[in-house]
Amino acid sequence: MKQILFFLLTIPFYPVHGQETKKQKEQNKTSIGFNFSPDYSFRTLKNNDGSATAGFIIKSRNDIEIAKFGYTTGLNVCINFAGLVELETGIQYSNKGYKTKKQDLIFAPPPTPGVPTKAKFTYSYQYIGVPLKAKFMMGNGKLRFFSGIGFMANFLLRARQTTFLEYADGNTDKKKQSATESFKKIDISPMISFGIDYTITKKIHLIAEPTFRYGVIKTKDAPIAEYLWSAGLNMALYYRLK
């Protein structure tokens, strides 16, 4: 009799346990997505040899060089583990770097109409990157919050200097020069982020996350070391697979 009573009392718990297991399995989803991040990009400089000359050059560069706008875009694969943790990887293309303020070119005697009087420069670095990031989810509704930490391995495609010239007669010109050979081909960028994940439909969800990336490998071997960094708002649209 006691055994029968125990069996009857435990019956209601079996369906619940089955539902929870099924729900947990449903949350172990794989998603693929496309992302785009408009980035604020710049660099930091370090005096490698400690010389006064290098220090003077760094000060001069900091006076005339400013951030430029770049971007990061690509495809991602994201695996969700029980709705709590997500592991993200993929392939990314990024354009980062910096530029100079417009500078006056001073000549003596005064320049002829065919001589440039002003110039500015843009330094662009284009990379293919492979990210690996863990995201920690909070919340159970359609709108969830998360924080992320990881890194991206960047492989240099091209380093280029673009020169913008203004002439005394009012004409302008633009010249591009490749300098890829003199720069290191690999960079590692640790990154941190936080953001929101909004479920649009059962299959589609949208992510928005401010992200900061900092290159830990100098761009080339020189007395003045240059490290690239960027900050942006990464937006991604994901599709959940079966």
C-alpha positions, 0 to 999 in steps of 0.5 A: 500500500505504501509503495502504491501511494508513493508511486501515485504521489510521484507521477505528477513530477515525471512530465515536468522533468521531461519538459525541463530536459526538452527545454534545456535541449532546445536552448542548446542552439547553434546560430549563424549571423552577419554583423557590422560594427562602425568603429572609432579607430586609433593607435597608441605609441610607445618609446622603445629605445627611451631616446629623447629623439623618439620622445620628441617624434611621439609628441609631434605625432600626437599633436597632428594625428587623430582617430579615423572611422573604420569598420568591422564586418563578417559572418559568425557562428554562435553556440548557446549552452543551456541559455546561459553561455554562448561561444562565438567564432567566425570570420571578420574583415576590419579596416582600422588605422588613423589619420592626420589633421590638415597641414599647411605646406610652407614654401619659399618663395610663394608656391606656383599654382601647380604646387600643393599648399595643404596636405593630410594623410590617412593610414589604413590597415585591413585585416582578416580576423578569426574571433573567439569569444564567450558571452554570459547571458542574463535574463529569460525574456525576449530582451536579454543582457550579456557581457562578453570577453575574448580575442581576435587573431588578425591577419594583415591583408594590406597597409596603405597610406593615402595622401590628400593634397590641395593646390594653390589654384584650388585643385585637389589630388589623392594618392595611394601608396602600399606599405604592406611589406614593412608591417607585421602580418599578425596581430592579436586583439583582446576584446571586451563587450556588453550588450543586449540580445533581442528575440524577434521571432523563434528563429531570428534574434538581434544583438547590439553590443559596444565593443573595445578591441586593442592590438597587443602586437606592435605593427612593425619593428621600429624605435617607436612601437605602434599599437592599433585599437578600436571601439565600436557598436557591433550589431548582428542579426542571427538565425537559429538553426534546428 
